[in-house]
Amino acid sequence: MRTTVLLCLISLLCGCSSSIRYSRAPLNAPPESRAQAPAPEPEIANATLPPSGASADENRLLAIIKSYLGTPYRRGGMDRGGMDCSGFVCVVYREYDGRALPRQSGDMARAGTAIALSAARVGDCLFFKGGMFNRIDHVGIYIGASRFAHASSSSGVIISVLDDDYYRRHFAFARRL
């Protein structure tokens, strides 16, 4: 019992929560409808990766990201069977250049160099705040044109638009890792 309580407390304090925060269903919707709510995200088939004018390195990174689109969400997951937001970022960067990033989004948020969102380039990490303690609890990878790839708890690995009101409200900062 003690172990279960401790694990629950740790999951509340750590990043990449599997809560409905990063799904698209209304918070007051019954739990069964939250899980089934359609996400008004751009369709994977219509994902325009890579953007025109991307460098060879950006194209390679975007191809890796695109290969994970549609991967289901799984808390703590780090493979094609399922992954959470920080697992997605870790796996993409490990595949891209062998880099080992911190596993938790909160720890990733302290790595690298802070940059202005207006200076973000393909591959920079975007961090979001939310939850009970308004801490960093979500991370995605900027792919250009005000879009980012991330692992949504309701839809798995998807592309979202930063201009969406929800993401604009929860955006914390960008970092170059």
N, C-alpha and C positions, 0 to 999 in steps of 0.2 A: 504494500500500500504506500509506504514512504517513497519508494522508487517511482511509482506512478505519479504521485503528487509532485515530486522533484522534477520529473520529466515534463510535466504540464507547465510548471513554473518556468523552466528553462525555455520551453517553446514559446511562451508568452513574451519573454524578454529578448529572444533572438530574432533575427530577420527571416524573411521569406515565409511569412505566415501563409497557411493554406486557407485562411478565412475568406469570406466573400468580399473583402475590401477590393481585391483586384479582379473581381468578376463584374459583370455588367448588370446584374439583377438589382432591383431596388432593395434597400436594406430592410424595409418593412414587409417584403414579400415572404410568404410561408417558405420554410426551408426546402420543401420538395420543388417549388417553382423556381427557386434560385438556381438549383442545380441544372434545371432544364431550360433556363432563360437563354434565348439566342443572343449571342454576342454580336453587336453591330460593327464588327471589325472588318477591315478589308479581307476579302476572300483570299485564301492561300494561292489559288490559281491566278488571281489577278495581281499578286505581289510583283511589283516592278523592281526586281533585283537583277542585276546591279543598276544603279542610276547611271545615266549617260555621263561620260566624262570621268568615270572612276578610274583610279590607277590600277595597275596589275595587282598590287597588294590588297587594295580595297575590294577588287573583284573576287580575289581568293577568299577574303574574310566573308564577304556577302554570300558567296557560294556555300561556304560552311554553314552560315546562319540559315540559308534557304533549305539546306538539307535536313535541318531539324524542325522546320515548320510542320505543325500538326502533331508533334510528339506530345503525348498526354502529360498532364500534370501529375507528379507524384512527390509528395513532401520528402525531402532528403534524397531524391533520385538524381542520378548523374549519368544516365544512359538513355538509349533510344526507347527503352521500355517505359520511361517516365522520368521527369525531372522537375525541380522547383526552379525559381528564378535565379538564385545564385548558382545552383548546379548547372543551369544552362550557360551562364556566363563563364563559369570555370571550364566546362567541357569545350566550348567554342574556342577559348583562348589556348587551352591545352592542345587542341587539334591544329590551331592556326600557327602557333610558334613555340609550343612546348612550355609555355609559361604556366607556373603554378600560382594561382590566385588564392587569397583567403576564401574559405568555404562559405562564410556567412556574409550577407549583404551589409550588415553593420560594420564588419571588419574591412570589407572591400571599400567602404565609404571613407576609410581613413588611409587608404593606399593611393599611390599616384599623386597627381597634381590637380588641384582645383582649377576649373576653367569656366568661363562664362558660357551659358547655353548658346549664345550667338556665335561663339568660337568653336562649337562642337563639330567634330569631323566623324566620318564613318569609323566606327569601332570604339568611340568614347562611351563610357558608362554613365547612365542616367540613374539617379537615385530618387526614391520617393518615400515620403513619411506618411504615417497613419497609425491606426491602432490606438489602444488605450493610453500608451505613453507618448504618442506622437514621435516615435523613433523611426529611423531608417528601417524599413521592413520590405523593400522591394527594389529590384535593380533590373535594368534592361540595357541593351546595346543600341546606340544611335546608328541608324542606317542612312541618314540623310533625308532631306525634304521634310523635316519636322516629323519623322517617323522613327519608331524604335521597335526592336524585336525583344520579346520577353516571354516568360512562362507564366501565363494567367492560370489562377487556380480553377477557373471554370472552363477554359478552352484550351489549355496546354500552350505550346509555343506558338505565338501569333505575332502579327505586326499590328501596332496601334499608332494612333496619331497623337502627338503631343498637344495639338490644339484642342483636343477633346476637353471639355470643361472639367471632367473628373481628373484627368492626368495633370492638367494645368494647376488645379487646386492642391494636388498632393506632391507635385514636383518639388524636390529639395535642392538639388544641385547636380552638376556634371563633373566628372573627373576623367582625366586621361591616365590610364594605368600602364 
